[in-house]
């Protein structure tokens, strides 16, 4: 049997975000995603920091685009399932969201 120890960083932190009477938007989720993927040091030289911030913005735009596509795709699936279940009025309401 092979076992590998799990090592966790000493600076482990937890962040909690909430919304009121709605779910998170694709932009908000993309922001959270990018914050986990790209970490920019406060001590980085300004030229490198500027490049990293520009890259971060580009990554956020790409993640946001694909999250929006995922939402559209899921709504199409729900629309079709409701139609197939004999609920065309409810399906149309979902389609309009």
C-alpha positions in Angstrom: 0.0 0.0 0.0 1.3 3.4 -0.9 0.2 6.4 1.1 1.0 10.1 0.5 0.7 12.6 3.2 -1.6 15.6 2.6 0.2 18.9 3.1 -1.7 22.1 3.5 -0.4 25.6 3.4 0.1 27.4 6.6 -1.8 30.5 5.3 -5.0 28.7 4.6 -7.9 31.1 4.6 -11.7 31.0 4.1 -13.7 33.6 2.4 -17.5 33.8 2.6 -19.6 35.7 0.0 -23.4 36.0 0.0 -26.1 37.5 -2.1 -29.6 38.6 -1.3 -32.6 37.1 -3.0 -30.6 35.9 -6.0 -27.8 33.6 -7.1 -24.3 34.8 -8.1 -23.9 36.3 -11.6 -21.4 34.9 -14.0 -19.2 38.0 -13.5 -19.2 37.5 -9.7 -18.3 33.8 -10.0 -15.6 34.6 -12.6 -14.1 37.1 -10.2 -14.0 34.5 -7.4 -12.5 31.9 -9.8 -9.8 34.3 -11.1 -8.9 35.3 -7.5 -8.2 31.6 -6.8 -6.2 31.0 -10.0 -4.1 34.2 -10.1 -2.4 35.7 -7.1 -0.5 38.9 -7.5 2.0 39.8 -4.9 1.9 43.3 -3.4 5.7 43.2 -3.5 6.0 42.5 -7.2 7.8 45.0 -9.4 5.3 47.5 -11.0 6.0 46.3 -14.5 5.4 42.7 -13.7 2.4 43.6 -11.5 0.9 45.6 -14.4 1.3 42.6 -16.7 -0.2 40.2 -14.2 -3.2 42.5 -13.6 -3.8 42.8 -17.4 -3.5 39.0 -17.7 -5.9 38.6 -14.8 -8.5 40.8 -16.5 -8.2 38.8 -19.7 -8.7 35.5 -17.9 -11.7 36.9 -16.1 -13.2 37.9 -19.4 -12.7 34.4 -20.8 -14.1 32.7 -17.7 -17.1 35.1 -17.7 -17.9 34.3 -21.4 -17.9 30.6 -20.8 -19.9 30.8 -17.6 -22.6 32.8 -19.6 -22.5 30.0 -22.2 -23.0 27.4 -19.5 -26.0 29.3 -18.2 -27.5 29.4 -21.7 -26.9 25.8 -22.3 -28.4 24.8 -18.9 -31.5 26.9 -19.6 -31.9 25.2 -23.0 -31.7 21.8 -21.3 -34.4 22.8 -18.7 -36.6 24.3 -21.5 -36.4 21.0 -23.4 -37.1 18.9 -20.3 -40.1 21.0 -19.4 -41.4 20.8 -22.9 -41.0 17.1 -23.0 -42.8 16.8 -19.7 -45.8 18.6 -21.1 -45.2 21.9 -19.5 -44.8 24.3 -22.5 -45.9 27.4 -20.6 -43.4 26.9 -17.8 -40.8 26.1 -20.4 -41.5 29.4 -22.2 -41.1 31.3 -18.9 -37.7 29.7 -18.4 -36.7 30.5 -21.9 -37.4 34.2 -21.4 -35.1 34.4 -18.3 
